[in-house]
Amino acid sequence: MEAAIKTVVTTFISSSRGKENLDGKSFQKLVNKQLGGIMEDTNSSSAIKEMQRGLDENNDGKVSFQEYLTLIGYVANSLSQTKSGSNTDAS
């Protein structure tokens, strides 16, 4: 778990190039590169822009670390539900 948390933090810092927020281009690169295997529509720039708008709670056009964590939580929750559903079907 510790390694996973460190990865979440270092991925954001690396993607934002040390800044406090991800701009649109950096967010798109992060989603394409890091989440393409577990999320749909990561090759669609319009879908990623829509995702960014949904995460951007303060409407500044950027994704803060807290807003990024919202995305990570959503993805983790979706994976958990998928895995739980798969395990239930196997019983």
Secondary structure as UniProt FT lines:
FT   HELIX           2..15
FT   TURN            16..18
FT   STRAND          21..22
FT   HELIX           24..35
FT   TURN            36..38
FT   TURN            40..43
FT   HELIX           45..55
FT   TURN            57..58
FT   STRAND          63..64
FT   HELIX           65..90
//
